[in-house]
Structure formats: structure tokens, C-alpha cells
Amino acid sequence: MAATNDGHATRHQQWYDPDLEQVNPQIRHLLEKYSQVPSGDVVKHVNAIRARGFASNPYPCIGYYRFLNLTLLTHPLYASILSRLKQNPSAVYVDLGCCFGQDLRQLVLDGVSSAQLIGVDIEGPLMELGYELFLDRQSLASRFVVADIFLGNAQGEPWTELVATGADVVHCSAFFHLFPLAQQIQAATVIAGIVRKGGVIVGRQSGSVKPAEVPAIKPGSTSFRHDVSTLVEMWERVGAETGTKWKVEGSLDEVGINTAKKNAVEDENSRRLLFTITREE
Ligand SMILES: C[S@@+](CC[C@H](N)C(=O)[O-])C[C@H]1O[C@@H](n2cnc3c(N)ncnc32)[C@H](O)[C@@H]1O
């Protein structure tokens, strides 16, 4: 993965949990009902895919098994996103930085046509591994687009095609927090270009009660952790630069934050930042 794969194998082990012995009920349900993985094979299957994904792309979200958390399913807007996509067959969902594409598969299990769903990631091999995790290479009609958000229209198709189509729902979890603030603004400006009026950007990321640049997983780099007020400011800047207007709603909580035992990517100020950013104009 461009942001992490710097050859520091030993350091990466800091964010590699031991193999799981059980998985959460939501991902078990998805793997059993959608992928038809036999109940007794689920844990072994997940551990094997995690090891392969981490070997090529050592992200904490893979090493710590965060891809097993179906973020979108727990987002307060999930029910409304689901009915928006189900009621309007021309509504489009884009999962930006989708990695294995777990949230996209949950939407399919919940009745959305897979043709309405698009996954975007800079790493084609992770999206490929998603087919192996969910065993749906033959059945899934969703498109997976390899694109670098920072290149935007400069990379031509298929990004320009996404801009032309537009999206009603963009899911963007554990993505912005990879980058320093200046790059987050750049990425958000590009993402703004694909959101239809009235559309939403939803997700979660690492936030902080003390918003600041913190050391990022790539040595020498930083990433910015927002609270709600800095997120509002960022989208005001994006709006000003793109001639659009955004309503930002968010909350900080401790869901999924390991307060008892600090780890390699969290500190005492860390919180989960859950957000909904609506394009008003
Ligand atoms: C931390 S993972 C989060 C994956 C997933 N959204 C989740 O919540 O489990 C971040 C993802 O963003 C992708 N990514 C990183 N830089 C990117 C870029 N410049 N353009 C597009 N995707 C990028 C990575 O390859 C990775 O799959």
C-alpha cells in the first residue's frame, strides 16, 4: 500500500494482532449468509485472508482486524442509506478507500443491487483479495476502480467517469486520517467533485479530543486527527474552493478505541470520529 509498504517489517508487527479465535457476529453473519462460508471455517478463512493482505499491505486496519467491523452498518444513517439505494435504482454508492469492500457486501446482503455499488482504492490487490474473502467474483456486479484520490481528473478514466456519473452516497472510512491536513483538504476537494447535490459522505476515522498532526504509520510522516470543529472548518475550505456547500455533523466516542491498553496508533486523546457530510449546494 502506497502509504505503508516501506519495508519496515518489524515495525509493522506493532499493529499485527495474534490470530483471532472468534469473530464478531455481524461479520460472521455476512460471511455465512452472503459468502456461504461454512460456520466452522469462518475464523480460519478470515485469519488466512488477513495474513495475505497484511503481507502485501501492512495497514493497522488489516493487522488489527478492523476490516471486520461493518462500520456503515452501525452508522446512524444506515437505514436511510439502504432505503435511498433500494428505492432509486439509479442512486450510486461509492466506497472510497474500500480495501476488501466489506461494507459494500453488507449492502448487497441487505438487498441493494450490486450494480449500484462502486469500490475505489489505490491498491488493486486488496480489492482482488476482497473477492477471495467474500467468495463472490462470479456473482458481484459492482465495479472496483483502481484510482489515486490525489490524482483526481489528471488520471483520466475511470476517475473522470465517476465524476460524470456522480454519487449519492460516498462511504469513506479510515481514509482521511491517513494523511496530514493539507492532503486531507486536497482529497476532500477531489471527493467533493463526485458527490451529487443532496448526496452524503459518511464514515468513521481516528479522531481526537485534541485535534493535531500526529506521527503517522509511515516514518517521518504525519496525519491530522480531527474533532468535529476542525472537520467543519475543513469542509468550509473545501466548499470555498469548489463552489459547493456542506453540512457537517459528527461525534467523538470511544467505540473501538482501546482505552485500557494503548496501542501503536492510539493515545489518551484518541476517539472514534463518526461523520455525515451532506452536500447542500
Ligand atoms: C486504512 S484502510 C481503510 C479500509 C476501509 N475503508 C475500512 O474502513 O476498513 C485505507 C484504504 O485507503 C486506501 N488508500 C490509501 N491511499 C489512497 C489513495 N491515495 N487513493 C485511494 N485509496 C487510497 C488504501 O489502499 C486502503 O485500502
The ligand as an SDF file (V2000), in Angstrom:
LIG
                    3D

 27 29  0  0  0  0  0  0  0  0999 V2000
   -6.9890    2.1110    6.4910 C   0  0  0  0  0  0  0  0  0  0  0  0
   -7.6620    1.3980    5.0370 S   0  0  0  0  0  0  0  0  0  0  0  0
   -9.4390    1.5110    5.3110 C   0  0  0  0  0  0  0  0  0  0  0  0
  -10.2080    0.4960    4.5470 C   0  0  0  0  0  0  0  0  0  0  0  0
  -11.7210    0.5020    4.7130 C   0  0  0  0  0  0  0  0  0  0  0  0
  -12.3240    1.7560    4.2850 N   0  0  0  0  0  0  0  0  0  0  0  0
  -12.1350    0.1810    6.1290 C   0  0  0  0  0  0  0  0  0  0  0  0
  -12.6960    1.0340    6.8080 O   0  0  0  0  0  0  0  0  0  0  0  0
  -11.8980   -0.9540    6.5660 O   0  0  0  0  0  0  0  0  0  0  0  0
   -7.3850    2.7450    3.8980 C   0  0  0  0  0  0  0  0  0  0  0  0
   -7.5840    2.3690    2.4530 C   0  0  0  0  0  0  0  0  0  0  0  0
   -7.3520    3.5350    1.6520 O   0  0  0  0  0  0  0  0  0  0  0  0
   -6.6000    3.1670    0.5080 C   0  0  0  0  0  0  0  0  0  0  0  0
   -5.8280    4.3280    0.0380 N   0  0  0  0  0  0  0  0  0  0  0  0
   -4.7060    4.8570    0.6010 C   0  0  0  0  0  0  0  0  0  0  0  0
   -4.2690    5.8960   -0.1200 N   0  0  0  0  0  0  0  0  0  0  0  0
   -5.1390    6.0460   -1.1460 C   0  0  0  0  0  0  0  0  0  0  0  0
   -5.2210    6.9610   -2.2390 C   0  0  0  0  0  0  0  0  0  0  0  0
   -4.3070    7.9150   -2.3970 N   0  0  0  0  0  0  0  0  0  0  0  0
   -6.2480    6.8430   -3.1150 N   0  0  0  0  0  0  0  0  0  0  0  0
   -7.1780    5.8560   -2.9640 C   0  0  0  0  0  0  0  0  0  0  0  0
   -7.1450    4.9540   -1.9520 N   0  0  0  0  0  0  0  0  0  0  0  0
   -6.1420    5.0430   -1.0550 C   0  0  0  0  0  0  0  0  0  0  0  0
   -5.7200    2.0450    0.9990 C   0  0  0  0  0  0  0  0  0  0  0  0
   -5.2040    1.2420   -0.0310 O   0  0  0  0  0  0  0  0  0  0  0  0
   -6.6240    1.3100    1.9790 C   0  0  0  0  0  0  0  0  0  0  0  0
   -7.3160    0.2490    1.3910 O   0  0  0  0  0  0  0  0  0  0  0  0
  1  2  1  0
  2  3  1  0
  2 10  1  0
  3  4  1  0
  4  5  1  0
  5  6  1  0
  5  7  1  0
  7  8  2  0
  7  9  1  0
 10 11  1  0
 11 12  1  0
 11 26  1  0
 12 13  1  0
 13 14  1  0
 13 24  1  0
 14 15  1  0
 14 23  1  0
 15 16  2  0
 16 17  1  0
 17 18  1  0
 17 23  2  0
 18 19  1  0
 18 20  2  0
 20 21  1  0
 21 22  2  0
 22 23  1  0
 24 25  1  0
 24 26  1  0
 26 27  1  0
M  CHG  2   2   1   9  -1
M  END
$$$$
